[in-house]
Amino acid sequence: MNTLFSPITFRSLTLRNRIGVSPMCQYGSVDGFASDWHLVHLGSRAVGGAGLVIAEASAVEARGRISPDDLGIYKDEHIDALRRITKFIEEYGAVPGIQIAHAGRKGATANPWKLGSRHEKVDLSDQDGGWEIVGPSAIPFSETSRLPKSLTKEEIAEITQAFGQAALRSLKAGFKWLEIHAAHGYLLHSFYSPLSNKRTDEYGGSFQNRIRFLIEVTQEVRRHWPEHLPLAVRLSASDWVEDGWSLADSIALSKVLKTLGVDLIDCSSGFIRAGDRYEQGPGWQVALASAIKAEAGIATAAVGMISQAQLANEIILNGKADLVFLARELIRDPYWPFHAAKELGAVTAILPHKYNYAI
Ligand SMILES: Cc1cc2nc3c(=O)[nH]c(=O)nc-3n(C[C@H](O)[C@H](O)[C@H](O)COP(=O)(O)O)c2cc1C
């Protein structure tokens, strides 16, 4: 029977436990470059005992950033600073992962601690450092948001290629786990959700057409990402809105993604429209991960308000998901894996020797 501290293997890679650091934007970059902050932020969570440390949404092109301060992977010059981080993470026993992303119509916003809040989108005008944003259709995120330009088929193909190049750069930077960000209302989600995609060409309309962009991106990424390394996709597994994207859609999509060499679905949800609110509570998205795992026959990660060791362990023990991803709780406590291991009576030698021998 598997527990939170059972190792797990994906392709050639073994994670020491089931705890993943969920990607978290740090808004700590200039022109997309990783900084010392990223080394400390990601590095300390590797030291704290997580099995997998996923770097935040990293833009595949500059206009695909959420804010001007986002991490980027849109040019070769970004690679060196990232390599320093992956080396450190691996040295301390965790697997370094990265989430590659395009913000689409939710791009060009202010860094949330400068203006607004985490889920409030405050657009930047061009004078304030903003840029033209793009999406499936000329439908804004909220009534007051910037109007996105509807992408042409040629532009869709260019962004698909940009995802492939980002995968290649991720590999060169030493990442061993790659996640395509297709959730939270950003570009790929905005194509598969019927709420934001009103296109009439082969990228809109039917389910098959709306998932086409993500399928093409996945194929392109898989072409550049080696066979022996795992690939994950983060979905908003439900829009939680009638007439929106549903869990049944996610199960159907996950079956297709599995045939394309995707190893795990990271099951988040929501955020396709401004103003939507969700009934959140401990483990509130676990049911999505468990349904996709059972019905699409693919490994899943559960995420969302998993803060208690017992809850995290129960999710793994009962086979509801293969991994648990934590975000805010790992901000509060980078040593959460160490504390959880103690609470559960699991392995204790979880910290690096430098610390472990001393306590
Ligand atoms: C500061 C912060 C930044 C985030 N940035 C990202 C991101 O870059 N990519 C992403 O997919 N989700 C992002 N999220 C969402 C988290 O990965 C996670 O799915 C969400 O916070 C729920 O998990 P939690 O309840 O453990 O915090 C972010 C969350 C926080 C708190």
PDBQT file of the ligand as one rigid body, heavy atoms in Angstrom, charges set to zero:
ROOT
HETATM    1  C1  LIG A 401       1.550  32.797  -4.876  1.00  0.00    +0.000 C 
HETATM    2  C2  LIG A 401       0.909  31.805  -5.802  1.00  0.00    +0.000 A 
HETATM    3  C3  LIG A 401       1.322  31.729  -7.112  1.00  0.00    +0.000 A 
HETATM    4  C4  LIG A 401       0.761  30.774  -7.986  1.00  0.00    +0.000 A 
HETATM    5  N1  LIG A 401       1.251  30.640  -9.256  1.00  0.00    +0.000 NA
HETATM    6  C5  LIG A 401       0.840  29.606 -10.018  1.00  0.00    +0.000 A 
HETATM    7  C6  LIG A 401       1.501  29.286 -11.231  1.00  0.00    +0.000 A 
HETATM    8  O1  LIG A 401       2.534  29.861 -11.597  1.00  0.00    +0.000 OA
HETATM    9  N2  LIG A 401       0.985  28.287 -11.986  1.00  0.00    +0.000 N 
HETATM   10  C7  LIG A 401      -0.115  27.568 -11.588  1.00  0.00    +0.000 A 
HETATM   11  O2  LIG A 401      -0.545  26.680 -12.307  1.00  0.00    +0.000 OA
HETATM   12  N3  LIG A 401      -0.727  27.825 -10.416  1.00  0.00    +0.000 NA
HETATM   13  C8  LIG A 401      -0.251  28.785  -9.619  1.00  0.00    +0.000 A 
HETATM   14  N4  LIG A 401      -0.809  28.979  -8.388  1.00  0.00    +0.000 N 
HETATM   15  C9  LIG A 401      -1.816  28.034  -7.911  1.00  0.00    +0.000 C 
HETATM   16  C10 LIG A 401      -1.139  26.929  -7.076  1.00  0.00    +0.000 C 
HETATM   17  O3  LIG A 401      -0.225  26.179  -7.837  1.00  0.00    +0.000 OA
HETATM   18  C11 LIG A 401      -2.191  25.978  -6.455  1.00  0.00    +0.000 C 
HETATM   19  O4  LIG A 401      -2.820  25.275  -7.492  1.00  0.00    +0.000 OA
HETATM   20  C12 LIG A 401      -3.226  26.712  -5.605  1.00  0.00    +0.000 C 
HETATM   21  O5  LIG A 401      -2.629  27.706  -4.803  1.00  0.00    +0.000 OA
HETATM   22  C13 LIG A 401      -3.983  25.756  -4.704  1.00  0.00    +0.000 C 
HETATM   23  O6  LIG A 401      -3.097  25.085  -3.843  1.00  0.00    +0.000 OA
HETATM   24  P1  LIG A 401      -2.929  25.508  -2.274  1.00  0.00    +0.000 P 
HETATM   25  O7  LIG A 401      -4.303  25.501  -1.676  1.00  0.00    +0.000 OA
HETATM   26  O8  LIG A 401      -2.021  24.440  -1.711  1.00  0.00    +0.000 OA
HETATM   27  O9  LIG A 401      -2.313  26.865  -2.230  1.00  0.00    +0.000 OA
HETATM   28  C14 LIG A 401      -0.275  29.932  -7.512  1.00  0.00    +0.000 A 
HETATM   29  C15 LIG A 401      -0.698  30.047  -6.196  1.00  0.00    +0.000 A 
HETATM   30  C16 LIG A 401      -0.101  30.942  -5.333  1.00  0.00    +0.000 A 
HETATM   31  C17 LIG A 401      -0.553  30.987  -3.893  1.00  0.00    +0.000 C 
ENDROOT
TORSDOF 0
